[in-house]
Amino acid sequence: METRTERSGLTLAAIVDTAVQMAAADGLESLTIGEVAKRLGLSKSGVFSRVGSREALQCAVVEEYDRRFLQDVFMPAMREPRGLPRLDAIMRLWLQRAREVELRTGCIYCAGAFEYDDRAGPVRERLKEGVMRWRAALKRTVIQAIDAGHLLPDTDAEQMVFEMDALFTGLMRDARFLDDARAPDRAWSAWQRLIRAALAPSAAPAASISSRSR
């Protein structure tokens, strides 16, 4: 038999999951305690007692989205050898997640960047922290590829991270706003060109990029 604490935890998970779906589809500003309660068949006080304020719910959504993103993209890529194999795996998994998740539901980080670009407060800061932490992880991986001799020694790691992020953002806009079904494949082709331009002549064959886009 479930204890009261276990039931409360399950309810909190359901609240956050529902709120993630709502935020991905309609933006973080669409979230309200009342609408989440309505969708779950709970009372507003029941939702409030578990998450607190609307702002706290929004921050919980960003944290959960960040956790899912890292679980799908970063953690599997860490099983690959350091250097270009790991960097390539990150981009492949990132674009794979875009195909399977974000293109259907929307990307909270992409949408949130525009939704909160001129808003101050904890939600904006939490969004920014997540994006900057991800970019820092990308930069570390690029630097590892340089140190491993897979990429040219004069490769600008910050510029490469900017272009990787821009590929994803462009993919989301073209696929969801312009209805371009070819956008994921275009993003993958752009990645292949980007990495080949930075590939060190002495890079081992094992470090060459994958031809798979999924």
Steps between C-alpha positions, in 0.01 A plus 500: 500500500630847408578734783370856507849627414521268198159612376604863543817436301308333220256790488784752486657308211167505316463874563846578364456266202171665406653844543796404276259398225306825535814715500648324198180550303396849610793656687594532864276804539200282413540307824246560775433304815132486406551355152744236622252403773218481246694272267589264783162507672653647815406798712698823460594478867625145444733615222609810692585299810743290297668757276439832673469804278451518124858621472624199696307275261662670201846450650420134573402457135831645379691271737309193382546591134872542564516159670324326211716673242824397672371146544422468127801682357792556735507182707496253205767705320728472804535128425689587183880554501617854572553721201318503171305174556341654810443839336341336196281284724375809683388665177350178363302441820402867521354494150343161565322642803388794287340259254334286765407756768542872429354500150181353647478690825724805465825590675469676835850644474454639147155641570596613848798699369261722304223489759731626775757703307365821654360360825694502825452249778570145619347326196720692257806432716419128519459483124826686446687276745383190315600635158839624621572173680426310178721730295780457754470122462519537122807720529676246724429228246631711212818577696545129571476431125768764437724358773455150357628621163167437327435868426740767377695657788382851407132400512297768680304295753256779586427564132434131441262488797318805362459330164385172654236685700402703193450179300250376755318832525479527121369145481222576747391815316503347153330178606231645724443847355581447131372139497818378332511122543858501367627723781646216716695363204618848406624552857691173490659590165601837642658328800700268275634796303581689819697219656682405180625856467658470846625141466873460560684333207659255742171397661471124528233326291329393822446865582326584173140614515201275467290501185187415696244768566279285723 
